[in-house]
């Protein structure tokens, strides 16, 4: 899948729907909208289905809506049954040639109409790590309604731009390996985790191991984790809170649809959220931590997921924070 390009992108009608032509979905796992009769390319949106820990197409990774794709975005939310949106949008970026085209796609006071869908604001809650918005979508064709919740974690991800681990090293090194041409992309199930009793000996493999019985390996993690705590613990905690609350909300309300995640391009920060989500779930149920293979698998499904060394190091740091307070986060 990693070498495929989206055939739908070749349609002239679709070119303007993309923020960056290097970040487009593969045909094999793109989100296909219901085609509108007589409208070329009406089934296209720059969005990719991403597999979850145990479920196929558990997430949608997409770009922030453009003015010309607002209706398509809400059609996607409605047609896929997505009831959770995670917004990780950043400040205007030089990497996004259309960064100025960033409409507020949710209504704040009055209802907004996009095609046959009407979106009404219900409530807004300001939390420590994110803003939670509740919205009601109504299909005007038959009156069907659905509640959608948006977790806006933009302040946390804006701060992540400056993330530079004090001890450095393993994050950027492994990202370079990840970017090497010809790196084989493996399914997580193809990876042989270390035995539960093993203790990794090298810094960059600390997170590519199984948890030891009784968390006895935590003492090995704490000296390294201390460097992160001096400056970045609150940032990692904020991301963990967002990731955990998103999944708790999905479980609490029995939502079956995918979780929609977006930043500007549907790449770097979107990948950070997805990588942390998958690793945390695997840690909890299998006791296995493998950030490297997780990111490789994500990038096989959509270009650019986790784009920079800083983002990659942040994934590691957040996983370390989770491990260091494992009992608190799993209770």
One Martini backbone bead per residue (centre of mass of N, CA, C, O) as a GRO file, in nm:
protein
  331
    1UNK     BB    1   0.053   0.065  -0.014
    2UNK     BB    2   0.300   0.271  -0.001
    3UNK     BB    3   0.310   0.296  -0.344
    4UNK     BB    4   0.042   0.416  -0.363
    5UNK     BB    5  -0.187   0.604  -0.547
    6UNK     BB    6  -0.446   0.816  -0.595
    7UNK     BB    7  -0.664   0.800  -0.850
    8UNK     BB    8  -0.866   1.028  -0.768
    9UNK     BB    9  -0.654   1.260  -0.790
   10UNK     BB   10  -0.655   1.279  -1.109
   11UNK     BB   11  -0.889   1.439  -1.075
   12UNK     BB   12  -0.944   1.767  -1.117
   13UNK     BB   13  -1.174   1.797  -0.897
   14UNK     BB   14  -0.961   1.701  -0.651
   15UNK     BB   15  -0.708   1.883  -0.616
   16UNK     BB   16  -0.845   2.124  -0.435
   17UNK     BB   17  -0.892   1.915  -0.172
   18UNK     BB   18  -0.585   1.962  -0.108
   19UNK     BB   19  -0.325   2.078   0.085
   20UNK     BB   20  -0.126   1.830   0.003
   21UNK     BB   21   0.011   1.620  -0.249
   22UNK     BB   22   0.177   1.431  -0.033
   23UNK     BB   23  -0.115   1.415   0.129
   24UNK     BB   24  -0.268   1.118   0.043
   25UNK     BB   25  -0.472   0.873  -0.017
   26UNK     BB   26  -0.521   0.552  -0.048
   27UNK     BB   27  -0.727   0.350  -0.218
   28UNK     BB   28  -0.752   0.103  -0.015
   29UNK     BB   29  -0.823   0.331   0.252
   30UNK     BB   30  -1.022   0.521   0.164
   31UNK     BB   31  -1.271   0.755   0.199
   32UNK     BB   32  -1.589   0.690   0.066
   33UNK     BB   33  -1.825   0.860  -0.070
   34UNK     BB   34  -2.122   0.935  -0.173
   35UNK     BB   35  -2.227   0.978  -0.471
   36UNK     BB   36  -2.304   1.247  -0.678
   37UNK     BB   37  -2.504   1.304  -0.917
   38UNK     BB   38  -2.308   1.461  -1.169
   39UNK     BB   39  -2.040   1.464  -0.973
   40UNK     BB   40  -1.723   1.491  -0.995
   41UNK     BB   41  -1.558   1.354  -0.718
   42UNK     BB   42  -1.783   1.319  -0.476
   43UNK     BB   43  -1.619   1.067  -0.324
   44UNK     BB   44  -1.394   1.267  -0.234
   45UNK     BB   45  -1.151   1.254   0.040
   46UNK     BB   46  -0.897   1.349   0.264
   47UNK     BB   47  -0.906   1.018   0.375
   48UNK     BB   48  -0.823   0.759   0.624
   49UNK     BB   49  -0.817   0.446   0.715
   50UNK     BB   50  -0.747   0.317   1.050
   51UNK     BB   51  -0.620   0.083   1.235
   52UNK     BB   52  -0.659  -0.079   1.520
   53UNK     BB   53  -0.590  -0.295   1.765
   54UNK     BB   54  -0.882  -0.476   1.699
   55UNK     BB   55  -0.985  -0.278   1.462
   56UNK     BB   56  -1.104  -0.200   1.175
   57UNK     BB   57  -1.139   0.117   1.103
   58UNK     BB   58  -1.121   0.297   1.386
   59UNK     BB   59  -1.008   0.530   1.203
   60UNK     BB   60  -0.973   0.878   1.093
   61UNK     BB   61  -0.753   1.035   0.868
   62UNK     BB   62  -0.736   1.396   0.837
   63UNK     BB   63  -0.788   1.696   0.723
   64UNK     BB   64  -0.853   2.005   0.737
   65UNK     BB   65  -1.094   2.186   0.639
   66UNK     BB   66  -1.206   2.339   0.370
   67UNK     BB   67  -1.421   2.544   0.226
   68UNK     BB   68  -1.472   2.320  -0.014
   69UNK     BB   69  -1.503   2.066   0.231
   70UNK     BB   70  -1.725   2.092   0.448
   71UNK     BB   71  -1.947   1.909   0.340
   72UNK     BB   72  -1.772   1.655   0.317
   73UNK     BB   73  -1.699   1.627   0.613
   74UNK     BB   74  -1.994   1.589   0.721
   75UNK     BB   75  -2.059   1.351   0.545
   76UNK     BB   76  -1.848   1.166   0.666
   77UNK     BB   77  -1.950   1.165   0.954
   78UNK     BB   78  -2.230   1.053   0.881
   79UNK     BB   79  -2.168   0.798   0.695
   80UNK     BB   80  -1.959   0.658   0.916
   81UNK     BB   81  -2.055   0.716   1.224
   82UNK     BB   82  -1.908   0.949   1.350
   83UNK     BB   83  -1.879   1.076   1.711
   84UNK     BB   84  -1.562   1.153   1.695
   85UNK     BB   85  -1.346   1.441   1.736
   86UNK     BB   86  -0.999   1.522   1.671
   87UNK     BB   87  -0.825   1.824   1.741
   88UNK     BB   88  -0.473   1.921   1.612
   89UNK     BB   89  -0.448   2.199   1.529
   90UNK     BB   90  -0.245   2.445   1.414
   91UNK     BB   91  -0.066   2.676   1.340
   92UNK     BB   92   0.047   2.826   1.094
   93UNK     BB   93   0.208   2.660   0.811
   94UNK     BB   94   0.459   2.613   0.574
   95UNK     BB   95   0.359   2.313   0.498
   96UNK     BB   96   0.084   2.475   0.440
   97UNK     BB   97  -0.038   2.630   0.158
   98UNK     BB   98  -0.352   2.641   0.311
   99UNK     BB   99  -0.356   2.777   0.604
  100UNK     BB  100  -0.564   3.017   0.553
  101UNK     BB  101  -0.765   2.770   0.497
  102UNK     BB  102  -0.943   2.775   0.818
  103UNK     BB  103  -1.227   2.691   0.902
  104UNK     BB  104  -1.486   2.694   1.119
  105UNK     BB  105  -1.672   2.389   1.127
  106UNK     BB  106  -1.817   2.483   1.385
  107UNK     BB  107  -2.067   2.581   1.576
  108UNK     BB  108  -2.122   2.834   1.840
  109UNK     BB  109  -2.437   2.944   1.824
  110UNK     BB  110  -2.541   2.876   1.551
  111UNK     BB  111  -2.656   2.713   1.309
  112UNK     BB  112  -2.542   2.485   1.046
  113UNK     BB  113  -2.529   2.439   0.688
  114UNK     BB  114  -2.453   2.121   0.500
  115UNK     BB  115  -2.656   2.067   0.294
  116UNK     BB  116  -2.845   1.810   0.455
  117UNK     BB  117  -2.692   1.933   0.705
  118UNK     BB  118  -2.738   2.006   1.057
  119UNK     BB  119  -2.557   2.208   1.295
  120UNK     BB  120  -2.562   2.201   1.655
  121UNK     BB  121  -2.508   2.358   1.942
  122UNK     BB  122  -2.490   2.252   2.289
  123UNK     BB  123  -2.184   2.230   2.421
  124UNK     BB  124  -1.914   2.363   2.641
  125UNK     BB  125  -1.594   2.230   2.766
  126UNK     BB  126  -1.336   2.323   2.990
  127UNK     BB  127  -1.038   2.171   3.015
  128UNK     BB  128  -0.714   2.112   3.084
  129UNK     BB  129  -0.645   1.962   2.775
  130UNK     BB  130  -0.937   2.048   2.663
  131UNK     BB  131  -1.208   2.090   2.436
  132UNK     BB  132  -1.557   2.023   2.470
  133UNK     BB  133  -1.788   1.944   2.207
  134UNK     BB  134  -2.137   1.955   2.149
  135UNK     BB  135  -2.317   1.805   1.877
  136UNK     BB  136  -2.588   1.831   1.635
  137UNK     BB  137  -2.707   1.613   1.386
  138UNK     BB  138  -2.915   1.672   1.092
  139UNK     BB  139  -3.126   1.504   0.871
  140UNK     BB  140  -3.344   1.668   0.656
  141UNK     BB  141  -3.475   1.418   0.504
  142UNK     BB  142  -3.567   1.254   0.808
  143UNK     BB  143  -3.464   1.372   1.108
  144UNK     BB  144  -3.208   1.258   1.184
  145UNK     BB  145  -3.002   1.212   1.479
  146UNK     BB  146  -2.676   1.322   1.624
  147UNK     BB  147  -2.409   1.296   1.846
  148UNK     BB  148  -2.117   1.506   1.861
  149UNK     BB  149  -1.771   1.492   1.965
  150UNK     BB  150  -1.521   1.743   2.041
  151UNK     BB  151  -1.167   1.728   2.068
  152UNK     BB  152  -0.968   2.010   2.163
  153UNK     BB  153  -0.594   1.990   2.146
  154UNK     BB  154  -0.425   2.236   2.042
  155UNK     BB  155  -0.244   2.348   2.275
  156UNK     BB  156  -0.079   2.089   2.310
  157UNK     BB  157   0.030   2.068   2.010
  158UNK     BB  158   0.170   2.341   1.998
  159UNK     BB  159   0.381   2.274   2.223
  160UNK     BB  160   0.512   2.025   2.069
  161UNK     BB  161   0.698   2.173   1.870
  162UNK     BB  162   0.924   2.227   2.115
  163UNK     BB  163   1.015   1.940   2.135
  164UNK     BB  164   1.327   1.867   2.329
  165UNK     BB  165   1.501   1.636   2.440
  166UNK     BB  166   1.754   1.643   2.666
  167UNK     BB  167   1.891   1.354   2.580
  168UNK     BB  168   1.827   1.241   2.331
  169UNK     BB  169   1.857   1.035   2.017
  170UNK     BB  170   1.645   0.788   1.977
  171UNK     BB  171   1.426   0.938   1.824
  172UNK     BB  172   1.586   1.041   1.570
  173UNK     BB  173   1.725   0.779   1.492
  174UNK     BB  174   1.463   0.611   1.435
  175UNK     BB  175   1.348   0.801   1.221
  176UNK     BB  176   1.570   0.758   1.016
  177UNK     BB  177   1.511   0.459   0.982
  178UNK     BB  178   1.215   0.499   0.891
  179UNK     BB  179   1.313   0.675   0.623
  180UNK     BB  180   1.437   0.452   0.488
  181UNK     BB  181   1.480   0.298   0.215
  182UNK     BB  182   1.323  -0.021   0.228
  183UNK     BB  183   1.159  -0.042   0.468
  184UNK     BB  184   1.003  -0.274   0.630
  185UNK     BB  185   0.658  -0.344   0.658
  186UNK     BB  186   0.492  -0.431   0.958
  187UNK     BB  187   0.305  -0.617   1.137
  188UNK     BB  188   0.256  -0.649   1.465
  189UNK     BB  189   0.217  -0.969   1.448
  190UNK     BB  190   0.523  -1.008   1.325
  191UNK     BB  191   0.627  -0.941   1.604
  192UNK     BB  192   0.879  -1.027   1.847
  193UNK     BB  193   0.861  -1.013   2.157
  194UNK     BB  194   0.988  -0.999   2.443
  195UNK     BB  195   1.024  -1.138   2.715
  196UNK     BB  196   0.895  -1.071   3.027
  197UNK     BB  197   1.198  -1.106   3.166
  198UNK     BB  198   1.323  -0.892   3.007
  199UNK     BB  199   1.608  -0.654   2.976
  200UNK     BB  200   1.684  -0.388   2.834
  201UNK     BB  201   2.010  -0.233   2.742
  202UNK     BB  202   1.909  -0.006   2.553
  203UNK     BB  203   1.775   0.293   2.514
  204UNK     BB  204   1.623   0.244   2.221
  205UNK     BB  205   1.478  -0.036   2.362
  206UNK     BB  206   1.291   0.023   2.609
  207UNK     BB  207   1.011   0.022   2.420
  208UNK     BB  208   1.094  -0.284   2.297
  209UNK     BB  209   0.908  -0.429   2.530
  210UNK     BB  210   0.816  -0.599   2.799
  211UNK     BB  211   0.658  -0.621   3.079
  212UNK     BB  212   0.732  -0.684   3.388
  213UNK     BB  213   0.680  -0.825   3.663
  214UNK     BB  214   0.564  -0.582   3.875
  215UNK     BB  215   0.724  -0.346   3.736
  216UNK     BB  216   1.048  -0.385   3.768
  217UNK     BB  217   1.136  -0.192   3.517
  218UNK     BB  218   1.084   0.101   3.622
  219UNK     BB  219   1.372   0.168   3.733
  220UNK     BB  220   1.495   0.190   3.442
  221UNK     BB  221   1.310   0.434   3.346
  222UNK     BB  222   1.337   0.677   3.546
  223UNK     BB  223   1.609   0.814   3.471
  224UNK     BB  224   1.506   0.901   3.190
  225UNK     BB  225   1.232   1.028   3.271
  226UNK     BB  226   1.345   1.268   3.438
  227UNK     BB  227   1.416   1.450   3.197
  228UNK     BB  228   1.123   1.497   3.108
  229UNK     BB  229   0.991   1.605   3.374
  230UNK     BB  230   1.124   1.887   3.395
  231UNK     BB  231   0.945   1.988   3.115
  232UNK     BB  232   0.714   1.752   2.986
  233UNK     BB  233   0.498   1.619   3.167
  234UNK     BB  234   0.243   1.795   3.120
  235UNK     BB  235   0.225   1.736   2.816
  236UNK     BB  236   0.196   1.428   2.836
  237UNK     BB  237  -0.051   1.429   3.022
  238UNK     BB  238  -0.240   1.576   2.826
  239UNK     BB  239  -0.236   1.361   2.606
  240UNK     BB  240  -0.331   1.126   2.778
  241UNK     BB  241  -0.602   1.245   2.862
  242UNK     BB  242  -0.716   1.265   2.579
  243UNK     BB  243  -0.691   0.974   2.485
  244UNK     BB  244  -0.849   0.843   2.720
  245UNK     BB  245  -1.118   1.009   2.695
  246UNK     BB  246  -1.195   0.932   2.412
  247UNK     BB  247  -1.219   0.620   2.469
  248UNK     BB  248  -1.418   0.639   2.703
  249UNK     BB  249  -1.646   0.774   2.544
  250UNK     BB  250  -1.688   0.552   2.339
  251UNK     BB  251  -1.755   0.332   2.551
  252UNK     BB  252  -1.985   0.471   2.714
  253UNK     BB  253  -2.172   0.528   2.437
  254UNK     BB  254  -2.145   0.301   2.219
  255UNK     BB  255  -1.955   0.360   1.975
  256UNK     BB  256  -1.902   0.240   1.635
  257UNK     BB  257  -1.756   0.445   1.505
  258UNK     BB  258  -1.512   0.626   1.403
  259UNK     BB  259  -1.230   0.810   1.479
  260UNK     BB  260  -1.171   1.145   1.417
  261UNK     BB  261  -0.855   1.271   1.289
  262UNK     BB  262  -0.698   1.606   1.304
  263UNK     BB  263  -0.508   1.832   1.133
  264UNK     BB  264  -0.400   1.995   0.883
  265UNK     BB  265  -0.288   1.724   0.703
  266UNK     BB  266  -0.308   1.442   0.833
  267UNK     BB  267  -0.028   1.369   0.997
  268UNK     BB  268   0.171   1.418   1.238
  269UNK     BB  269  -0.035   1.460   1.484
  270UNK     BB  270  -0.219   1.237   1.409
  271UNK     BB  271   0.000   1.019   1.450
  272UNK     BB  272   0.047   1.066   1.748
  273UNK     BB  273  -0.232   0.989   1.849
  274UNK     BB  274  -0.236   0.704   1.724
  275UNK     BB  275   0.020   0.585   1.847
  276UNK     BB  276  -0.060   0.621   2.143
  277UNK     BB  277  -0.322   0.463   2.134
  278UNK     BB  278  -0.204   0.187   2.045
  279UNK     BB  279   0.014   0.150   2.265
  280UNK     BB  280  -0.170   0.165   2.513
  281UNK     BB  281  -0.347  -0.078   2.442
  282UNK     BB  282  -0.116  -0.286   2.425
  283UNK     BB  283  -0.008  -0.252   2.707
  284UNK     BB  284  -0.269  -0.327   2.864
  285UNK     BB  285  -0.323  -0.624   2.715
  286UNK     BB  286   0.004  -0.728   2.665
  287UNK     BB  287   0.272  -0.570   2.757
  288UNK     BB  288   0.345  -0.410   2.486
  289UNK     BB  289   0.625  -0.219   2.341
  290UNK     BB  290   0.609  -0.059   1.996
  291UNK     BB  291   0.670   0.223   1.834
  292UNK     BB  292   0.814   0.165   1.571
  293UNK     BB  293   0.604  -0.034   1.441
  294UNK     BB  294   0.359   0.146   1.471
  295UNK     BB  295   0.454   0.375   1.282
  296UNK     BB  296   0.500   0.203   1.033
  297UNK     BB  297   0.205   0.113   1.006
  298UNK     BB  298   0.083   0.393   0.975
  299UNK     BB  299   0.259   0.480   0.718
  300UNK     BB  300   0.128   0.260   0.539
  301UNK     BB  301  -0.170   0.407   0.548
  302UNK     BB  302  -0.025   0.705   0.571
  303UNK     BB  303   0.124   0.978   0.498
  304UNK     BB  304   0.319   1.132   0.763
  305UNK     BB  305   0.284   0.978   1.016
  306UNK     BB  306   0.488   1.114   1.180
  307UNK     BB  307   0.728   1.361   1.077
  308UNK     BB  308   0.912   1.416   1.332
  309UNK     BB  309   1.138   1.395   1.581
  310UNK     BB  310   0.965   1.539   1.792
  311UNK     BB  311   0.714   1.360   1.763
  312UNK     BB  312   0.855   1.092   1.819
  313UNK     BB  313   0.966   1.165   2.100
  314UNK     BB  314   0.687   1.222   2.222
  315UNK     BB  315   0.585   0.936   2.209
  316UNK     BB  316   0.793   0.821   2.401
  317UNK     BB  317   0.744   1.009   2.644
  318UNK     BB  318   0.447   0.927   2.685
  319UNK     BB  319   0.499   0.628   2.734
  320UNK     BB  320   0.677   0.673   2.983
  321UNK     BB  321   0.462   0.812   3.154
  322UNK     BB  322   0.268   0.573   3.155
  323UNK     BB  323   0.462   0.370   3.287
  324UNK     BB  324   0.530   0.540   3.548
  325UNK     BB  325   0.183   0.554   3.581
  326UNK     BB  326   0.018   0.291   3.531
  327UNK     BB  327  -0.189   0.260   3.766
  328UNK     BB  328  -0.329   0.535   3.733
  329UNK     BB  329  -0.424   0.496   3.425
  330UNK     BB  330  -0.573   0.195   3.477
  331UNK     BB  331  -0.806   0.286   3.699
   0.00000   0.00000   0.00000
